Amino acid sequence: MATQEDAQAAVDAVVARLGLKAGQIIQEFGYDEDTDPDFRSSIEAVTGEDLVDEDFGDVTDGSLVWFRDGDDDLADLLMDAQTLLDDGAAVCVCTPKAGLPGHVQPRDVQEAASVAGLHATSTFVLGNRWTATYLVEKGRSK
């Protein structure tokens, strides 16, 4: 039986794979009450900074995008998420897991990423509800 500590360790492992560092500013898009609080808290713990919202107006070191089927266009959202990114910064797009309301097909994430000039490098399971896909500029990989 999985424990809360096991779940937190899994989330922390995903955050570690994202390569975040202290002092980085991560902008969040698509936040709602269904987002994963442990993932969000782990990002803030590693960076030592609160996540900033969609209205933030300065350069950022990464973007965290929550997207569900039925939300507005993912390609447009990914382009918005890149607007303030520092050169070489990545986007982490989180979608509900298969079988859950709001699930987005992986091919749809890939297609939207391609339209937005991004390339998926890896995908991670995030808790019981979310899947996170790490996106970088085309031609770059992590």
Backbone as CSV, one residue per row, in Angstrom:
resi,resn,N_x,N_y,N_z,CA_x,CA_y,CA_z,C_x,C_y,C_z
1,MET,0.848,-1.175,0.000,0.000,0.000,0.000,0.901,1.249,0.000
2,ALA,0.609,2.168,-0.907,1.390,3.402,-1.013,1.023,4.340,0.129
3,THR,2.022,5.013,0.632,1.794,5.962,1.712,1.894,7.383,1.174
4,GLN,1.492,8.349,1.992,1.624,9.759,1.612,3.095,10.104,1.383
5,GLU,3.982,9.508,2.182,5.416,9.753,2.001,5.896,9.225,0.654
6,ASP,5.371,8.052,0.233,5.722,7.503,-1.073,5.263,8.432,-2.192
7,ALA,4.044,8.946,-2.052,3.499,9.849,-3.076,4.331,11.123,-3.155
8,GLN,4.708,11.667,-2.005,5.522,12.888,-2.006,6.909,12.616,-2.580
9,ALA,7.479,11.467,-2.278,8.788,11.116,-2.829,8.724,11.014,-4.351
10,ALA,7.621,10.477,-4.871,7.456,10.377,-6.324,7.359,11.760,-6.960
11,VAL,6.607,12.654,-6.331,6.493,14.029,-6.831,7.849,14.723,-6.777
12,ASP,8.554,14.566,-5.676,9.879,15.181,-5.538,10.842,14.660,-6.604
13,ALA,10.723,13.379,-6.959,11.587,12.804,-7.994,11.303,13.443,-9.348
14,VAL,10.037,13.697,-9.653,9.694,14.367,-10.910,10.261,15.777,-10.917
15,VAL,10.083,16.507,-9.833,10.603,17.872,-9.753,12.125,17.863,-9.919
16,ALA,12.798,16.907,-9.323,14.262,16.811,-9.458,14.666,16.607,-10.913
17,ARG,13.895,15.812,-11.657,14.211,15.555,-13.068,14.007,16.790,-13.939
18,LEU,13.240,17.759,-13.464,13.018,18.984,-14.230,14.226,19.917,-14.182
19,GLY,15.156,19.658,-13.277,16.386,20.449,-13.225,16.204,21.846,-12.683
20,LEU,15.219,22.056,-11.842,14.984,23.382,-11.270,16.061,23.737,-10.255
21,LYS,16.287,25.044,-10.096,17.310,25.530,-9.169,16.743,26.648,-8.302
22,ALA,17.391,26.877,-7.185,16.986,27.954,-6.271,16.988,29.296,-6.996
23,GLY,15.979,30.087,-6.713,15.888,31.420,-7.273,15.171,31.514,-8.602
24,GLN,14.859,30.379,-9.216,14.174,30.425,-10.505,12.709,30.834,-10.332
25,ILE,12.209,31.575,-11.317,10.821,32.017,-11.332,10.069,31.160,-12.340
26,ILE,9.022,30.476,-11.870,8.214,29.606,-12.715,6.813,30.210,-12.819
27,GLN,6.373,30.419,-14.063,5.057,30.990,-14.315,4.058,29.865,-14.548
28,GLU,2.893,29.989,-13.916,1.883,28.940,-13.969,0.673,29.404,-14.783
29,PHE,0.217,28.513,-15.667,-0.951,28.769,-16.500,-1.979,27.670,-16.256
30,GLY,-3.269,28.027,-16.275,-4.332,27.033,-16.159,-4.580,26.523,-14.759
31,TYR,-4.111,27.268,-13.748,-4.336,26.851,-12.363,-5.833,26.761,-12.078
32,ASP,-6.232,25.734,-11.345,-7.603,25.579,-10.874,-7.544,24.716,-9.625
33,GLU,-8.669,24.502,-9.000,-8.690,23.752,-7.746,-8.311,22.284,-7.915
34,ASP,-8.275,21.782,-9.149,-7.927,20.376,-9.366,-6.431,20.144,-9.583
35,THR,-5.628,21.209,-9.639,-4.195,21.032,-9.865,-3.553,20.293,-8.690
36,ASP,-2.401,19.710,-8.920,-1.736,18.890,-7.907,-0.987,19.777,-6.909
37,PRO,-1.491,19.876,-5.676,-0.853,20.765,-4.704,0.551,20.303,-4.297
38,ASP,0.787,18.992,-4.280,2.111,18.491,-3.896,3.158,18.868,-4.945
39,PHE,2.800,18.768,-6.220,3.722,19.138,-7.293,4.034,20.631,-7.225
40,ARG,3.011,21.428,-7.057,3.197,22.877,-6.959,4.099,23.225,-5.766
41,SER,3.813,22.627,-4.617,4.606,22.895,-3.404,6.053,22.454,-3.568
42,SER,6.270,21.331,-4.228,7.637,20.841,-4.435,8.430,21.783,-5.336
43,ILE,7.788,22.310,-6.372,8.461,23.286,-7.234,8.854,24.511,-6.421
44,GLU,7.922,25.001,-5.609,8.212,26.181,-4.779,9.300,25.899,-3.756
45,ALA,9.331,24.678,-3.216,10.357,24.323,-2.237,11.746,24.311,-2.883
46,VAL,11.847,23.775,-4.096,13.140,23.702,-4.780,13.619,25.087,-5.206
47,THR,12.707,25.887,-5.761,13.107,27.212,-6.259,13.198,28.244,-5.148
48,GLY,12.489,27.998,-4.050,12.442,28.990,-2.981,11.596,30.197,-3.350
49,GLU,10.814,30.072,-4.407,9.980,31.166,-4.914,8.552,30.667,-5.096
50,ASP,7.586,31.569,-4.882,6.207,31.235,-5.195,6.043,31.151,-6.704
51,LEU,5.151,30.282,-7.164,4.791,30.265,-8.574,4.122,31.602,-8.891
52,VAL,4.408,32.141,-10.068,3.773,33.397,-10.466,2.649,33.078,-11.451
53,ASP,1.642,33.947,-11.491,0.479,33.650,-12.320,0.624,34.166,-13.745
54,GLU,-0.432,33.980,-14.514,-0.433,34.322,-15.932,-0.215,35.806,-16.191
55,ASP,-0.491,36.646,-15.202,-0.371,38.092,-15.376,1.019,38.629,-15.053
56,PHE,1.930,37.765,-14.639,3.295,38.176,-14.321,3.907,38.836,-15.553
57,GLY,4.708,39.899,-15.365,5.195,40.652,-16.508,6.696,40.723,-16.664
58,ASP,7.449,39.786,-16.089,8.898,39.824,-16.191,9.392,38.490,-16.760
59,VAL,10.673,38.404,-17.034,11.266,37.181,-17.585,11.141,36.043,-16.571
60,THR,10.849,34.843,-17.086,10.712,33.671,-16.231,11.696,32.579,-16.647
61,ASP,11.916,31.647,-15.728,12.861,30.550,-15.953,12.178,29.251,-16.350
62,GLY,10.864,29.251,-16.450,10.116,28.065,-16.832,8.630,28.340,-16.732
63,SER,7.858,27.480,-17.393,6.398,27.591,-17.348,5.797,26.256,-16.942
64,LEU,4.776,26.333,-16.108,3.993,25.179,-15.689,2.585,25.397,-16.231
65,VAL,2.144,24.491,-17.108,0.845,24.624,-17.766,-0.045,23.457,-17.357
66,TRP,-1.224,23.770,-16.824,-2.243,22.766,-16.519,-3.268,22.856,-17.641
67,PHE,-3.531,21.732,-18.323,-4.456,21.759,-19.451,-5.360,20.544,-19.409
68,ARG,-6.655,20.795,-19.641,-7.650,19.735,-19.656,-8.405,19.786,-20.982
69,ASP,-8.865,18.641,-21.462,-9.697,18.610,-22.659,-10.896,19.522,-22.411
70,GLY,-11.186,20.386,-23.370,-12.276,21.343,-23.205,-11.782,22.741,-22.862
71,ASP,-10.525,22.854,-22.412,-9.939,24.177,-22.211,-9.711,24.802,-23.586
72,ASP,-9.321,26.062,-23.621,-9.024,26.708,-24.895,-7.909,25.961,-25.619
73,ASP,-7.495,26.450,-26.759,-6.510,25.794,-27.615,-5.150,25.626,-26.926
74,LEU,-4.648,24.396,-26.873,-3.381,24.115,-26.205,-2.205,24.773,-26.914
75,ALA,-2.179,24.756,-28.241,-1.064,25.390,-28.968,-0.984,26.872,-28.629
76,ASP,-2.122,27.558,-28.585,-2.132,28.976,-28.225,-1.631,29.178,-26.795
77,LEU,-2.074,28.309,-25.888,-1.642,28.415,-24.500,-0.130,28.198,-24.375
78,LEU,0.405,27.235,-25.128,1.849,26.985,-25.087,2.629,28.177,-25.653
79,MET,2.092,28.827,-26.664,2.753,30.031,-27.189,2.727,31.148,-26.149
80,ASP,1.586,31.305,-25.460,1.501,32.292,-24.382,2.501,31.965,-23.280
81,ALA,2.641,30.677,-22.968,3.538,30.257,-21.890,5.000,30.551,-22.214
82,GLN,5.328,30.695,-23.483,6.704,30.975,-23.898,7.026,32.465,-23.976
83,THR,6.008,33.307,-23.885,6.173,34.744,-24.104,7.275,35.351,-23.240
84,LEU,7.321,34.989,-21.973,8.281,35.593,-21.049,9.440,34.675,-20.685
85,LEU,9.532,33.525,-21.340,10.586,32.568,-21.005,11.966,33.090,-21.387
86,ASP,12.909,32.896,-20.493,14.309,33.171,-20.792,14.764,32.167,-21.860
87,ASP,15.781,32.527,-22.610,16.292,31.627,-23.651,16.625,30.256,-23.066
88,GLY,16.158,29.221,-23.735,16.467,27.864,-23.320,15.596,27.324,-22.209
89,ALA,14.681,28.130,-21.679,13.813,27.667,-20.597,12.766,26.702,-21.149
90,ALA,12.248,25.852,-20.285,11.333,24.793,-20.695,9.915,25.040,-20.197
91,VAL,8.996,24.269,-20.772,7.588,24.286,-20.386,7.227,22.887,-19.905
92,CYS,6.543,22.811,-18.796,6.026,21.545,-18.290,4.510,21.609,-18.413
93,VAL,3.938,20.776,-19.287,2.489,20.764,-19.477,1.905,19.543,-18.777
94,CYS,0.918,19.796,-17.916,0.289,18.734,-17.134,-1.137,18.522,-17.628
95,THR,-1.467,17.270,-17.901,-2.797,16.901,-18.372,-3.325,15.755,-17.522
96,PRO,-4.657,15.651,-17.377,-5.215,14.531,-16.608,-4.842,13.182,-17.233
97,LYS,-4.646,12.201,-16.374,-4.278,10.859,-16.821,-5.420,10.221,-17.614
98,ALA,-5.070,9.224,-18.421,-6.060,8.485,-19.208,-7.148,7.938,-18.299
99,GLY,-8.386,8.024,-18.781,-9.516,7.512,-18.018,-10.136,8.518,-17.077
100,LEU,-9.504,9.683,-16.927,-10.040,10.714,-16.047,-10.678,11.832,-16.868
101,PRO,-11.660,12.517,-16.285,-12.262,13.645,-17.001,-11.191,14.671,-17.384
102,GLY,-11.292,15.175,-18.612,-10.339,16.172,-19.075,-9.095,15.597,-19.711
103,HIS,-9.002,14.251,-19.815,-7.808,13.624,-20.405,-7.547,14.168,-21.804
104,VAL,-6.283,14.387,-22.100,-5.839,14.859,-23.410,-4.929,13.781,-23.989
105,GLN,-5.186,13.389,-25.221,-4.366,12.369,-25.874,-2.925,12.864,-26.023
106,PRO,-1.941,12.004,-25.789,-0.537,12.408,-25.954,-0.244,12.981,-27.342
107,ARG,-0.870,12.434,-28.372,-0.634,12.957,-29.732,-1.110,14.406,-29.854
108,ASP,-2.172,14.759,-29.099,-2.659,16.142,-29.130,-1.664,17.088,-28.452
109,VAL,-1.029,16.607,-27.382,0.017,17.406,-26.724,1.196,17.582,-27.675
110,GLN,1.595,16.486,-28.336,2.719,16.539,-29.285,2.427,17.513,-30.429
111,GLU,1.213,17.438,-30.966,0.838,18.303,-32.079,0.831,19.772,-31.658
112,ALA,0.237,20.069,-30.515,0.205,21.444,-30.021,1.617,21.955,-29.740
113,ALA,2.454,21.100,-29.171,3.842,21.475,-28.900,4.561,21.819,-30.193
114,SER,4.368,21.007,-31.216,5.019,21.244,-32.499,4.575,22.569,-33.112
115,VAL,3.286,22.842,-33.079,2.759,24.111,-33.594,3.376,25.288,-32.835
116,ALA,3.605,25.117,-31.539,4.167,26.181,-30.696,5.693,26.240,-30.761
117,GLY,6.314,25.390,-31.594,7.768,25.407,-31.728,8.490,24.662,-30.626
118,LEU,7.788,23.721,-29.999,8.356,22.956,-28.893,8.432,21.476,-29.246
119,HIS,9.213,20.754,-28.459,9.419,19.321,-28.652,9.357,18.647,-27.282
120,ALA,8.581,17.568,-27.189,8.487,16.817,-25.935,9.727,15.957,-25.747
121,THR,10.338,16.049,-24.570,11.526,15.247,-24.300,11.256,14.107,-23.335
122,SER,10.287,14.270,-22.437,9.971,13.209,-21.486,8.594,13.446,-20.885
123,THR,8.004,12.348,-20.394,6.697,12.399,-19.757,6.788,11.659,-18.430
124,PHE,6.133,12.217,-17.415,6.179,11.663,-16.067,4.766,11.516,-15.520
125,VAL,4.553,10.517,-14.681,3.302,10.381,-13.954,3.387,11.264,-12.722
126,LEU,2.333,12.016,-12.476,2.267,12.929,-11.335,1.111,12.519,-10.438
127,GLY,1.365,11.793,-9.408,0.307,11.410,-8.489,-0.761,10.558,-9.144
128,ASN,-1.981,10.661,-8.619,-3.082,9.835,-9.103,-3.844,10.465,-10.260
129,ARG,-3.606,11.744,-10.529,-4.471,12.444,-11.471,-3.774,12.983,-12.714
130,TRP,-2.517,13.314,-12.655,-1.877,14.088,-13.718,-0.708,13.366,-14.381
131,THR,-0.459,13.751,-15.627,0.732,13.368,-16.365,1.432,14.661,-16.762
132,ALA,2.735,14.733,-16.571,3.505,15.930,-16.913,4.403,15.623,-18.112
133,THR,4.377,16.504,-19.105,5.227,16.365,-20.283,6.161,17.564,-20.332
134,TYR,7.453,17.282,-20.419,8.493,18.307,-20.428,8.754,18.710,-21.877
135,LEU,8.605,19.996,-22.178,8.766,20.518,-23.533,9.910,21.518,-23.594
136,VAL,10.711,21.420,-24.652,11.801,22.373,-24.881,11.687,22.893,-26.310
137,GLU,12.432,23.961,-26.592,12.453,24.495,-27.948,12.929,23.410,-28.904
138,LYS,12.369,23.416,-30.108,12.819,22.439,-31.107,14.316,22.611,-31.332
139,GLY,14.999,21.487,-31.470,16.439,21.516,-31.662,17.212,21.402,-30.372
140,ARG,16.526,21.503,-29.228,17.184,21.352,-27.923,16.628,20.099,-27.264
141,SER,17.398,19.512,-26.379,16.879,18.379,-25.609,17.474,18.442,-24.220
142,LYS,16.813,17.756,-23.301,17.284,17.740,-21.921,17.725,16.348,-21.591
